[in-house]
Amino acid sequence: MSGGPPRGARPARATGVEVRTGDWDAMCADAAPIRLEVFVIEQGCPESEEWDGHDERSVHAVAYVDGAPVATGRLLPDAHIGRMAVRAAHRGTGIGARVLLRLVEIAQARGDAAVELSSQCHAIGFYARHDFVAYGEVYDDCGIPHRMMRRALR
């Protein structure tokens, strides 16, 4: 989740937002283009690393603004949240939080004790505002500094 509005600009809070969840077959057509735009095009990650084989066994969430897909994330069976991506024009509007909190709700409902994620270092504050705690050392993933974060659910 990088970029966003120009420095000093405050994007409007999102209205007319709907977050839908489903398996990869149901969500791929809307989630994949967002991930390509954010991770491959914007951040320069190799496309071969984006498609890691975990999508088919994950729960996916996609946020829509007035029917257009603008954000996505996934929850793996091991309670790892990943592939959180928000289109640049919608960053800072609360849409990423809506996707994240929906995935946390799903993890809670299925009885997971905690959720974990690998945060880009610049996004640690975003996740911390949602009760995630950073741990471990900073590491490189696709040329971007990351750190692990965890949120207890019980």
N, CA and C atoms as an extended XYZ file, in Angstrom:
462
Properties=species:S:1:pos:R:3:atomname:S:1:resname:S:1:resid:I:1 pbc="F F F"
N         0.843       -1.163        0.000 N   MET     1
C         0.000        0.000        0.000 CA  MET     1
C         0.890        1.228        0.000 C   MET     1
N         1.211        1.687       -1.138 N   SER     2
C         2.115        2.829       -1.225 CA  SER     2
C         1.463        3.975       -1.961 C   SER     2
N         2.180        5.087       -2.030 N   GLY     3
C         1.677        6.238       -2.756 CA  GLY     3
C         0.560        6.911       -2.007 C   GLY     3
N        -0.430        7.431       -2.723 N   GLY     4
C        -1.558        8.078       -2.099 CA  GLY     4
C        -1.698        9.500       -2.585 C   GLY     4
N        -2.483       10.266       -1.848 N   PRO     5
C        -2.719       11.641       -2.280 CA  PRO     5
C        -1.476       12.486       -2.112 C   PRO     5
N        -1.402       13.622       -2.799 N   PRO     6
C        -0.248       14.506       -2.646 CA  PRO     6
C        -0.104       14.955       -1.195 C   PRO     6
N         1.126       15.233       -0.802 N   ARG     7
C         1.417       15.670        0.559 CA  ARG     7
C         0.541       16.864        0.908 C   ARG     7
N        -0.108       16.789        2.073 N   GLY     8
C        -0.964       17.862        2.531 CA  GLY     8
C        -2.413       17.730        2.066 C   GLY     8
N        -2.665       16.938        1.026 N   ALA     9
C        -4.033       16.747        0.549 CA  ALA     9
C        -4.726       15.705        1.420 C   ALA     9
N        -5.976       15.908        1.669 N   ARG    10
C        -6.757       14.957        2.453 CA  ARG    10
C        -7.825       14.364        1.547 C   ARG    10
N        -7.713       13.076        1.209 N   PRO    11
C        -8.756       12.489        0.378 CA  PRO    11
C       -10.057       12.396        1.172 C   PRO    11
N       -11.163       12.458        0.475 N   ALA    12
C       -12.462       12.323        1.122 CA  ALA    12
C       -12.643       10.892        1.601 C   ALA    12
N       -13.342       10.735        2.721 N   ARG    13
C       -13.667        9.398        3.202 CA  ARG    13
C       -14.548        8.728        2.166 C   ARG    13
N       -14.351        7.451        2.004 N   ALA    14
C       -15.098        6.707        0.993 CA  ALA    14
C       -16.562        6.553        1.396 C   ALA    14
N       -17.429        6.797        0.464 N   THR    15
C       -18.853        6.535        0.648 CA  THR    15
C       -19.281        5.591       -0.455 C   THR    15
N       -20.360        4.902       -0.257 N   GLY    16
C       -20.821        3.964       -1.266 CA  GLY    16
C       -19.883        2.788       -1.429 C   GLY    16
N       -19.226        2.370       -0.318 N   VAL    17
C       -18.262        1.274       -0.364 CA  VAL    17
C       -18.945       -0.030        0.021 C   VAL    17
N       -18.656       -1.066       -0.736 N   GLU    18
C       -19.126       -2.411       -0.430 CA  GLU    18
C       -17.909       -3.334       -0.449 C   GLU    18
N       -17.780       -4.188        0.564 N   VAL    19
C       -16.708       -5.177        0.591 CA  VAL    19
C       -17.345       -6.546        0.413 C   VAL    19
N       -16.923       -7.232       -0.635 N   ARG    20
C       -17.410       -8.586       -0.915 CA  ARG    20
C       -16.280       -9.575       -0.683 C   ARG    20
N       -16.644      -10.778       -0.268 N   THR    21
C       -15.646      -11.824       -0.055 CA  THR    21
C       -16.037      -13.072       -0.833 C   THR    21
N       -15.021      -13.881       -1.110 N   GLY    22
C       -15.276      -15.130       -1.808 CA  GLY    22
C       -13.983      -15.850       -2.117 C   GLY    22
N       -14.117      -16.971       -2.818 N   ASP    23
C       -12.927      -17.717       -3.219 CA  ASP    23
C       -12.317      -17.065       -4.463 C   ASP    23
N       -11.184      -17.601       -4.898 N   TRP    24
C       -10.461      -16.999       -6.021 CA  TRP    24
C       -11.282      -17.022       -7.300 C   TRP    24
N       -12.018      -18.101       -7.543 N   ASP    25
C       -12.835      -18.155       -8.756 CA  ASP    25
C       -13.824      -16.994       -8.803 C   ASP    25
N       -14.407      -16.664       -7.661 N   ALA    26
C       -15.404      -15.596       -7.604 CA  ALA    26
C       -14.780      -14.205       -7.649 C   ALA    26
N       -13.572      -14.036       -7.094 N   MET    27
C       -12.997      -12.710       -6.901 CA  MET    27
C       -11.856      -12.359       -7.846 C   MET    27
N       -11.337      -13.317       -8.570 N   CYS    28
C       -10.148      -13.123       -9.411 CA  CYS    28
C       -10.300      -11.984      -10.415 C   CYS    28
N       -11.415      -11.924      -11.099 N   ALA    29
C       -11.584      -10.923      -12.156 CA  ALA    29
C       -11.465       -9.497      -11.623 C   ALA    29
N       -11.816       -9.286      -10.345 N   ASP    30
C       -11.733       -7.953       -9.757 CA  ASP    30
C       -10.463       -7.744       -8.939 C   ASP    30
N        -9.983       -8.787       -8.265 N   ALA    31
C        -8.796       -8.662       -7.408 CA  ALA    31
C        -7.499       -8.628       -8.216 C   ALA    31
N        -7.375       -9.474       -9.220 N   ALA    32
C        -6.115       -9.586       -9.965 CA  ALA    32
C        -5.670       -8.277      -10.607 C   ALA    32
N        -6.546       -7.520      -11.270 N   PRO    33
C        -6.090       -6.260      -11.869 CA  PRO    33
C        -5.578       -5.240      -10.842 C   PRO    33
N        -6.185       -5.217       -9.662 N   ILE    34
C        -5.718       -4.309       -8.606 CA  ILE    34
C        -4.315       -4.703       -8.175 C   ILE    34
N        -4.091       -5.972       -7.950 N   ARG    35
C        -2.770       -6.456       -7.538 CA  ARG    35
C        -1.727       -6.204       -8.610 C   ARG    35
N        -2.061       -6.423       -9.870 N   LEU    36
C        -1.120       -6.139      -10.954 CA  LEU    36
C        -0.759       -4.656      -10.980 C   LEU    36
N        -1.764       -3.803      -10.850 N   GLU    37
C        -1.546       -2.366      -10.882 CA  GLU    37
C        -0.635       -1.918       -9.740 C   GLU    37
N        -0.924       -2.376       -8.520 N   VAL    38
C        -0.181       -1.914       -7.340 CA  VAL    38
C         1.176       -2.584       -7.228 C   VAL    38
N         1.203       -3.915       -7.238 N   PHE    39
C         2.457       -4.614       -6.951 CA  PHE    39
C         3.397       -4.712       -8.149 C   PHE    39
N         2.871       -5.033       -9.310 N   VAL    40
C         3.725       -5.259      -10.480 CA  VAL    40
C         4.069       -3.941      -11.177 C   VAL    40
N         3.058       -3.167      -11.514 N   ILE    41
C         3.311       -1.933      -12.272 CA  ILE    41
C         3.879       -0.836      -11.371 C   ILE    41
N         3.170       -0.526      -10.296 N   GLU    42
C         3.573        0.592       -9.440 CA  GLU    42
C         4.834        0.303       -8.634 C   GLU    42
N         4.889       -0.879       -7.997 N   GLN    43
C         6.014       -1.178       -7.115 CA  GLN    43
C         7.135       -1.964       -7.788 C   GLN    43
N         6.909       -2.433       -8.993 N   GLY    44
C         7.962       -3.096       -9.750 CA  GLY    44
C         8.297       -4.521       -9.340 C   GLY    44
N         7.387       -5.196       -8.659 N   CYS    45
C         7.622       -6.601       -8.298 CA  CYS    45
C         7.422       -7.473       -9.534 C   CYS    45
N         8.234       -8.517       -9.682 N   PRO    46
C         8.056       -9.410      -10.827 CA  PRO    46
C         6.684      -10.090      -10.784 C   PRO    46
N         6.031      -10.128      -11.905 N   GLU    47
C         4.716      -10.762      -11.960 CA  GLU    47
C         4.778      -12.221      -11.527 C   GLU    47
N         5.877      -12.889      -11.802 N   SER    48
C         6.020      -14.294      -11.401 CA  SER    48
C         5.968      -14.476       -9.887 C   SER    48
N         6.360      -13.444       -9.121 N   GLU    49
C         6.294      -13.526       -7.654 CA  GLU    49
C         4.900      -13.191       -7.133 C   GLU    49
N         4.129      -12.465       -7.900 N   GLU    50
C         2.782      -12.092       -7.454 CA  GLU    50
C         1.859      -13.299       -7.396 C   GLU    50
N         1.976      -14.170       -8.361 N   TRP    51
C         1.089      -15.339       -8.425 CA  TRP    51
C         1.801      -16.516       -7.784 C   TRP    51
N         1.630      -16.669       -6.484 N   ASP    52
C         2.418      -17.590       -5.664 CA  ASP    52
C         1.751      -18.931       -5.404 C   ASP    52
N         0.595      -19.178       -5.987 N   GLY    53
C        -0.078      -20.454       -5.802 CA  GLY    53
C        -0.964      -20.522       -4.561 C   GLY    53
N        -1.066      -19.452       -3.789 N   HIS    54
C        -1.883      -19.466       -2.571 CA  HIS    54
C        -3.288      -18.916       -2.779 C   HIS    54
N        -3.554      -18.315       -3.919 N   ASP    55
C        -4.863      -17.695       -4.135 CA  ASP    55
C        -6.004      -18.699       -4.092 C   ASP    55
N        -5.806      -19.864       -4.663 N   GLU    56
C        -6.877      -20.849       -4.755 CA  GLU    56
C        -7.313      -21.373       -3.400 C   GLU    56
N        -6.470      -21.236       -2.364 N   ARG    57
C        -6.841      -21.744       -1.035 CA  ARG    57
C        -7.108      -20.624       -0.036 C   ARG    57
N        -7.252      -19.414       -0.523 N   SER    58
C        -7.467      -18.252        0.336 CA  SER    58
C        -8.880      -17.703        0.197 C   SER    58
N        -9.287      -16.943        1.212 N   VAL    59
C       -10.507      -16.142        1.145 CA  VAL    59
C       -10.077      -14.760        0.675 C   VAL    59
N       -10.762      -14.222       -0.298 N   HIS    60
C       -10.413      -12.918       -0.864 CA  HIS    60
C       -11.491      -11.895       -0.535 C   HIS    60
N       -11.053      -10.669       -0.295 N   ALA    61
C       -11.974       -9.552       -0.091 CA  ALA    61
C       -11.660       -8.503       -1.149 C   ALA    61
N       -12.697       -7.941       -1.714 N   VAL    62
C       -12.550       -6.844       -2.676 CA  VAL    62
C       -13.511       -5.741       -2.259 C   VAL    62
N       -12.988       -4.511       -2.210 N   ALA    63
C       -13.826       -3.347       -1.921 CA  ALA    63
C       -14.191       -2.666       -3.228 C   ALA    63
N       -15.437       -2.247       -3.294 N   TYR    64
C       -15.977       -1.584       -4.478 CA  TYR    64
C       -16.484       -0.201       -4.077 C   TYR    64
N       -16.205        0.787       -4.903 N   VAL    65
C       -16.768        2.121       -4.737 CA  VAL    65
C       -17.669        2.355       -5.943 C   VAL    65
N       -18.931        2.526       -5.668 N   ASP    66
C       -19.913        2.702       -6.740 CA  ASP    66
C       -19.792        1.610       -7.795 C   ASP    66
N       -19.552        0.394       -7.330 N   GLY    67
C       -19.485       -0.765       -8.212 CA  GLY    67
C       -18.134       -1.056       -8.830 C   GLY    67
N       -17.160       -0.148       -8.688 N   ALA    68
C       -15.831       -0.350       -9.283 CA  ALA    68
C       -14.878       -0.923       -8.240 C   ALA    68
N       -14.130       -1.997       -8.565 N   PRO    69
C       -13.188       -2.581       -7.611 CA  PRO    69
C       -11.982       -1.661       -7.389 C   PRO    69
N       -11.677       -1.378       -6.111 N   VAL    70
C       -10.600       -0.436       -5.804 CA  VAL    70
C        -9.586       -0.948       -4.784 C   VAL    70
N        -9.893       -2.042       -4.087 N   ALA    71
C        -8.969       -2.555       -3.069 CA  ALA    71
C        -9.196       -4.046       -2.890 C   ALA    71
N        -8.149       -4.724       -2.434 N   THR    72
C        -8.250       -6.165       -2.237 CA  THR    72
C        -7.288       -6.632       -1.157 C   THR    72
N        -7.539       -7.824       -0.678 N   GLY    73
C        -6.668       -8.513        0.275 CA  GLY    73
C        -7.110       -9.959        0.358 C   GLY    73
N        -6.286      -10.788        0.993 N   ARG    74
C        -6.645      -12.202        1.108 CA  ARG    74
C        -6.266      -12.735        2.490 C   ARG    74
N        -6.934      -13.809        2.872 N   LEU    75
C        -6.680      -14.502        4.132 CA  LEU    75
C        -6.397      -15.955        3.813 C   LEU    75
N        -5.180      -16.390        4.143 N   LEU    76
C        -4.788      -17.771        3.899 CA  LEU    76
C        -5.308      -18.683        5.001 C   LEU    76
N        -5.340      -19.990        4.755 N   PRO    77
C        -5.800      -20.925        5.779 CA  PRO    77
C        -4.975      -20.874        7.072 C   PRO    77
N        -3.717      -20.442        6.992 N   ASP    78
C        -2.871      -20.368        8.185 CA  ASP    78
C        -3.013      -19.029        8.919 C   ASP    78
N        -4.055      -18.268        8.606 N   ALA    79
C        -4.372      -16.985        9.253 CA  ALA    79
C        -3.397      -15.869        8.888 C   ALA    79
N        -2.773      -15.982        7.736 N   HIS    80
C        -1.887      -14.927        7.244 CA  HIS    80
C        -2.691      -14.047        6.289 C   HIS    80
N        -2.713      -12.754        6.567 N   ILE    81
C        -3.360      -11.790        5.680 CA  ILE    81
C        -2.297      -11.276        4.717 C   ILE    81
N        -2.647      -11.178        3.467 N   GLY    82
C        -1.663      -10.717        2.498 CA  GLY    82
C        -2.298      -10.116        1.270 C   GLY    82
N        -1.425       -9.651        0.388 N   ARG    83
C        -1.809       -9.062       -0.891 CA  ARG    83
C        -2.812       -7.922       -0.702 C   ARG    83
N        -2.606       -7.152        0.374 N   MET    84
C        -3.422       -5.957        0.611 CA  MET    84
C        -2.998       -4.897       -0.395 C   MET    84
N        -3.927       -4.438       -1.201 N   ALA    85
C        -3.616       -3.444       -2.227 CA  ALA    85
C        -4.807       -2.517       -2.415 C   ALA    85
N        -4.503       -1.222       -2.477 N   VAL    86
C        -5.523       -0.204       -2.706 CA  VAL    86
C        -5.053        0.656       -3.874 C   VAL    86
N        -5.922        0.866       -4.833 N   ARG    87
C        -5.572        1.734       -5.960 CA  ARG    87
C        -5.230        3.121       -5.440 C   ARG    87
N        -4.229        3.753       -6.062 N   ALA    88
C        -3.659        5.017       -5.568 CA  ALA    88
C        -4.710        6.079       -5.287 C   ALA    88
N        -5.683        6.233       -6.136 N   ALA    89
C        -6.682        7.292       -5.966 CA  ALA    89
C        -7.566        7.090       -4.738 C   ALA    89
N        -7.536        5.889       -4.163 N   HIS    90
C        -8.420        5.581       -3.035 CA  HIS    90
C        -7.674        5.388       -1.722 C   HIS    90
N        -6.362        5.606       -1.728 N   ARG    91
C        -5.597        5.471       -0.493 CA  ARG    91
C        -5.914        6.620        0.451 C   ARG    91
N        -5.930        6.315        1.724 N   GLY    92
C        -6.204        7.331        2.729 CA  GLY    92
C        -7.681        7.619        2.930 C   GLY    92
N        -8.554        6.819        2.341 N   THR    93
C        -9.994        7.036        2.451 CA  THR    93
C       -10.672        6.083        3.414 C   THR    93
N        -9.927        5.127        3.968 N   GLY    94
C       -10.515        4.139        4.869 CA  GLY    94
C       -10.898        2.841        4.193 C   GLY    94
N       -10.722        2.764        2.886 N   ILE    95
C       -11.111        1.549        2.168 CA  ILE    95
C       -10.192        0.378        2.520 C   ILE    95
N        -8.892        0.631        2.620 N   GLY    96
C        -7.969       -0.434        3.009 CA  GLY    96
C        -8.326       -0.998        4.374 C   GLY    96
N        -8.725       -0.129        5.298 N   ALA    97
C        -9.133       -0.574        6.633 CA  ALA    97
C       -10.370       -1.455        6.554 C   ALA    97
N       -11.297       -1.111        5.678 N   ARG    98
C       -12.513       -1.919        5.535 CA  ARG    98
C       -12.167       -3.333        5.060 C   ARG    98
N       -11.243       -3.442        4.099 N   VAL    99
C       -10.822       -4.755        3.613 CA  VAL    99
C       -10.116       -5.519        4.735 C   VAL    99
N        -9.167       -4.866        5.398 N   LEU   100
C        -8.418       -5.509        6.476 CA  LEU   100
C        -9.350       -6.013        7.570 C   LEU   100
N       -10.253       -5.180        8.033 N   LEU   101
C       -11.139       -5.563        9.131 CA  LEU   101
C       -12.114       -6.658        8.724 C   LEU   101
N       -12.496       -6.702        7.461 N   ARG   102
C       -13.349       -7.807        7.001 CA  ARG   102
C       -12.588       -9.125        7.049 C   ARG   102
N       -11.316       -9.109        6.666 N   LEU   103
C       -10.510      -10.337        6.733 CA  LEU   103
C       -10.286      -10.761        8.186 C   LEU   103
N       -10.091       -9.799        9.073 N   VAL   104
C        -9.947      -10.112       10.507 CA  VAL   104
C       -11.239      -10.738       11.026 C   VAL   104
N       -12.389      -10.201       10.647 N   GLU   105
C       -13.682      -10.763       11.065 CA  GLU   105
C       -13.822      -12.217       10.622 C   GLU   105
N       -13.407      -12.501        9.403 N   ILE   106
C       -13.495      -13.875        8.886 CA  ILE   106
C       -12.597      -14.792        9.705 C   ILE   106
N       -11.382      -14.340       10.010 N   ALA   107
C       -10.465      -15.145       10.825 CA  ALA   107
C       -11.055      -15.399       12.208 C   ALA   107
N       -11.637      -14.370       12.814 N   GLN   108
C       -12.267      -14.542       14.125 CA  GLN   108
C       -13.408      -15.540       14.052 C   GLN   108
N       -14.247      -15.421       13.042 N   ALA   109
C       -15.414      -16.288       12.915 CA  ALA   109
C       -15.032      -17.748       12.729 C   ALA   109
N       -13.903      -17.996       12.098 N   ARG   110
C       -13.507      -19.398       11.903 CA  ARG   110
C       -12.655      -19.922       13.060 C   ARG   110
N       -12.400      -19.057       14.055 N   GLY   111
C       -11.735      -19.509       15.274 CA  GLY   111
C       -10.238      -19.351       15.322 C   GLY   111
N        -9.657      -18.583       14.401 N   ASP   112
C        -8.208      -18.357       14.444 CA  ASP   112
C        -7.844      -17.598       15.718 C   ASP   112
N        -6.747      -17.974       16.351 N   ALA   113
C        -6.294      -17.324       17.586 CA  ALA   113
C        -5.646      -15.970       17.311 C   ALA   113
N        -5.066      -15.821       16.129 N   ALA   114
C        -4.369      -14.582       15.762 CA  ALA   114
C        -4.270      -14.528       14.246 C   ALA   114
N        -3.986      -13.336       13.738 N   VAL   115
C        -3.675      -13.167       12.328 CA  VAL   115
C        -2.316      -12.511       12.226 C   VAL   115
N        -1.601      -12.837       11.156 N   GLU   116
C        -0.281      -12.253       10.910 CA  GLU   116
C        -0.245      -11.698        9.502 C   GLU   116
N         0.695      -10.793        9.292 N   LEU   117
C         0.905      -10.261        7.959 CA  LEU   117
C         2.329       -9.751        7.839 C   LEU   117
N         2.743       -9.590        6.613 N   SER   118
C         4.053       -9.048        6.290 CA  SER   118
C         3.820       -7.636        5.767 C   SER   118
N         4.153       -6.636        6.586 N   SER   119
C         3.876       -5.248        6.243 CA  SER   119
C         5.068       -4.579        5.585 C   SER   119
N         4.804       -3.852        4.506 N   GLN   120
C         5.830       -2.948        4.012 CA  GLN   120
C         6.077       -1.940        5.134 C   GLN   120
N         7.326       -1.595        5.372 N   CYS   121
C         7.658       -0.759        6.529 CA  CYS   121
C         6.903        0.569        6.546 C   CYS   121
N         6.675        1.166        5.400 N   HIS   122
C         5.953        2.434        5.383 CA  HIS   122
C         4.493        2.276        5.801 C   HIS   122
N         3.954        1.046        5.800 N   ALA   123
C         2.553        0.807        6.147 CA  ALA   123
C         2.368        0.306        7.581 C   ALA   123
N         3.451        0.206        8.349 N   ILE   124
C         3.342       -0.310        9.718 CA  ILE   124
C         2.348        0.509       10.544 C   ILE   124
N         2.370        1.807       10.416 N   GLY   125
C         1.443        2.655       11.163 CA  GLY   125
C        -0.012        2.341       10.851 C   GLY   125
N        -0.318        2.083        9.591 N   PHE   126
C        -1.673        1.711        9.189 CA  PHE   126
C        -2.126        0.467        9.947 C   PHE   126
N        -1.300       -0.577        9.933 N   TYR   127
C        -1.688       -1.819       10.603 CA  TYR   127
C        -1.700       -1.653       12.118 C   TYR   127
N        -0.782       -0.870       12.657 N   ALA   128
C        -0.748       -0.632       14.104 CA  ALA   128
C        -2.049        0.025       14.570 C   ALA   128
N        -2.629        0.894       13.766 N   ARG   129
C        -3.910        1.520       14.120 CA  ARG   129
C        -5.036        0.499       14.209 C   ARG   129
N        -4.798       -0.689       13.702 N   HIS   130
C        -5.797       -1.758       13.741 CA  HIS   130
C        -5.329       -2.923       14.616 C   HIS   130
N        -4.530       -2.566       15.631 N   ASP   131
C        -4.109       -3.493       16.699 CA  ASP   131
C        -3.103       -4.563       16.276 C   ASP   131
N        -2.398       -4.342       15.186 N   PHE   132
C        -1.311       -5.238       14.809 CA  PHE   132
C        -0.036       -4.737       15.477 C   PHE   132
N         0.800       -5.666       15.903 N   VAL   133
C         2.049       -5.348       16.587 CA  VAL   133
C         3.206       -5.896       15.758 C   VAL   133
N         4.170       -5.043       15.472 N   ALA   134
C         5.346       -5.451       14.689 CA  ALA   134
C         6.273       -6.299       15.552 C   ALA   134
N         6.930       -7.261       14.915 N   TYR   135
C         7.928       -8.070       15.612 CA  TYR   135
C         8.997       -8.510       14.614 C   TYR   135
N        10.131       -8.900       15.143 N   GLY   136
C        11.216       -9.392       14.297 CA  GLY   136
C        11.959       -8.268       13.594 C   GLY   136
N        12.911       -8.683       12.812 N   GLU   137
C        13.782       -7.742       12.094 CA  GLU   137
C        13.158       -7.325       10.767 C   GLU   137
N        13.611       -6.207       10.260 N   VAL   138
C        13.223       -5.752        8.930 CA  VAL   138
C        13.885       -6.684        7.910 C   VAL   138
N        13.159       -7.043        6.877 N   TYR   139
C        13.709       -7.893        5.820 CA  TYR   139
C        13.256       -7.378        4.467 C   TYR   139
N        13.937       -7.804        3.442 N   ASP   140
C        13.660       -7.374        2.084 CA  ASP   140
C        12.730       -8.376        1.404 C   ASP   140
N        11.706       -7.862        0.771 N   ASP   141
C        10.839       -8.680       -0.073 CA  ASP   141
C        10.602       -7.875       -1.348 C   ASP   141
N        11.104       -8.349       -2.455 N   CYS   142
C        10.932       -7.699       -3.757 CA  CYS   142
C        11.542       -6.296       -3.757 C   CYS   142
N        12.654       -6.136       -3.018 N   GLY   143
C        13.329       -4.845       -2.970 CA  GLY   143
C        12.659       -3.815       -2.068 C   GLY   143
N        11.680       -4.245       -1.281 N   ILE   144
C        10.926       -3.352       -0.396 CA  ILE   144
C        11.106       -3.833        1.041 C   ILE   144
N        11.496       -2.945        1.978 N   PRO   145
C        11.640       -3.363        3.376 CA  PRO   145
C        10.290       -3.734        3.985 C   PRO   145
N        10.270       -4.870        4.679 N   HIS   146
C         9.073       -5.403        5.318 CA  HIS   146
C         9.369       -5.768        6.769 C   HIS   146
N         8.286       -5.913        7.526 N   ARG   147
C         8.399       -6.418        8.890 CA  ARG   147
C         7.134       -7.205        9.200 C   ARG   147
N         7.268       -8.265        9.958 N   MET   148
C         6.123       -9.082       10.344 CA  MET   148
C         5.286       -8.344       11.394 C   MET   148
N         3.966       -8.577       11.343 N   MET   149
C         3.056       -7.998       12.327 CA  MET   149
C         2.026       -9.053       12.703 C   MET   149
N         1.515       -8.933       13.928 N   ARG   150
C         0.566       -9.922       14.447 CA  ARG   150
C        -0.527       -9.220       15.240 C   ARG   150
N        -1.730       -9.782       15.165 N   ARG   151
C        -2.848       -9.303       15.977 CA  ARG   151
C        -3.523      -10.500       16.624 C   ARG   151
N        -3.568      -10.501       17.963 N   ALA   152
C        -4.267      -11.568       18.680 CA  ALA   152
C        -5.767      -11.384       18.498 C   ALA   152
N        -6.482      -12.489       18.377 N   LEU   153
C        -7.925      -12.435       18.193 CA  LEU   153
C        -8.693      -12.982       19.389 C   LEU   153
N        -8.011      -13.666       20.294 N   ARG   154
C        -8.677      -14.208       21.474 CA  ARG   154
C        -8.083      -13.631       22.712 C   ARG   154
